[in-house]
Amino acid sequence: MPKPISLSNRGRNAPASPIRSLAALARTAVDAGVDVHFMNIGQPDIPTPRGMIEAYQAYDEQVLAYAPSDGYIEYRQGLAGYYNDLLDSNPVSPDDIVVTVGGSEALLFAMAAVTDPGDSILVCEPYYTNYAGYANMLGLGVDAVTTTPGNSYRIDPADIEAGITATTRAIVIPSPGNPTGVVLDEAQLDAIIDICTRHGIFYISDEVYREFVYDAPAGTRAPSVLSRPGSEECAIVIDSVSKRYSACGARVGCLVTRNQDARRAALHFGQARLSPASVDQHAGLAALQTPRSYFDEVVEEYTRRRNMLVDGLASIGIEVERPRGAFYLAVALPVEDATAFSEWMVSEFTLENETLCVAPLEGFYHTPGLGRNEIRMAYVLEQEKLGRCIGILGAALEAWNQKH
Ligand SMILES: Cc1ncc(COP(=O)(O)O)c(C=O)c1O
């Protein structure tokens, strides 16, 4: 008699990414010949720095060998130089860094290093939902502090402290933020470090959008927790080449921490998966030579896109604050159910044979029922396309609200 076979609870409960939830509907629309504008995922269209592409082209080894589990020393030295450029004192050493398979693996390693099953991570919702995916993999709960569109999704450290529970082991916050674009200032970083220190919990600071800061002098980067005194024990920084160099396919990231116990744990996790990609680290090393002017131009371009999107939304009656960082806009729509609206828009609505794919924001909240009328728009398309996206959204909202 065969025995029934079943998945683990973890396998059964693994949440699907809300960022990709409309992908199948969008694919059907594309197959039907509709021109779909994808604003649902943070896949930038900005060209990758030439030096990085050339490093791939020049790669000419006889054997594609494993790299050391914590990454090539040359790359870690290069990364330490990059971080030390952000810091006035207390330099980062290559031995504070573990190279990972994207920022994603750095998040998994960091969370795994500081939690046990039954513990929880604290997030500020709406939040980058893959944090919930890792929490599920690791048997963790999620504690959520709610930020609201009415308050421009501002993060108040006092709310974070009030949100800590008996099981909280780490606070996980991206700055600049996905999906809200909120950038934490130094006082907020210090307040969170202070909370972590008093409560004996870790601060996993996801800084993959560090360069994308707007309305600031050229070259401004979001403050890093690494630069803040008192962060040595509690801080683990998550980083990645994906967004910085418009190189999401390179799959190189890293984890940086001066806490040597946390670093050792991450190294041991790294040994279990053997090696991060070797070729991509060479490209990552070349990327570190990217001139400042590249980022100045990219930031100018994203600023123009953000402004165009915010102004365009205002022109169709939707007021949104200009977020200061990253390349996402969380938008409260004049509809009751933004998920149903977004699904309908991408599968049934067209304007001159074009439609729009966005990410419903409900799935970015931990608390059920929140974010029902919100979406996230990634401004990763050129301005001319963004203008068309606004036109499609405006027309779709009109048609939807006539039906409902
Ligand atoms: C906030 C945040 N952290 C981490 C990541 C992970 O990116 P990657 O694994 O490509 O480095 C992303 C990707 O979208 C992100 O938005």
The ligand as a Tripos MOL2 file, in Angstrom:
@<TRIPOS>MOLECULE
LIG
   16    16     1     0     0
SMALL
NO_CHARGES

@<TRIPOS>ATOM
      1 C1         14.8070   45.8480   -0.9400 C.3       1 LIG1
      2 C2         15.4700   44.7680   -1.7180 C.ar      1 LIG1
      3 N1         16.3890   44.0120   -1.1260 N.ar      1 LIG1
      4 C3         17.0200   43.0220   -1.7690 C.ar      1 LIG1
      5 C4         16.7190   42.7410   -3.0760 C.ar      1 LIG1
      6 C5         17.4370   41.5850   -3.6850 C.3       1 LIG1
      7 O1         17.9680   41.7760   -4.9340 O.3       1 LIG1
      8 P1         19.1130   40.8620   -5.5500 P.3       1 LIG1
      9 O2         18.9820   39.4820   -5.0160 O.co2     1 LIG1
     10 O3         18.8930   40.9460   -7.0180 O.co2     1 LIG1
     11 O4         20.3900   41.4790   -5.1220 O.co2     1 LIG1
     12 C6         15.7470   43.4960   -3.7540 C.ar      1 LIG1
     13 C7         15.3520   43.1980   -5.1380 C.2       1 LIG1
     14 O5         14.4080   43.7080   -5.6870 O.2       1 LIG1
     15 C8         15.1110   44.5440   -3.0560 C.ar      1 LIG1
     16 O6         14.1810   45.3160   -3.6280 O.3       1 LIG1
@<TRIPOS>BOND
     1     1     2 1
     2     2     3 ar
     3     2    15 ar
     4     3     4 ar
     5     4     5 ar
     6     5     6 1
     7     5    12 ar
     8     6     7 1
     9     7     8 1
    10     8     9 2
    11     8    10 1
    12     8    11 1
    13    12    13 1
    14    12    15 ar
    15    13    14 2
    16    15    16 1
@<TRIPOS>SUBSTRUCTURE
     1 LIG1         1 GROUP 0 **** ****
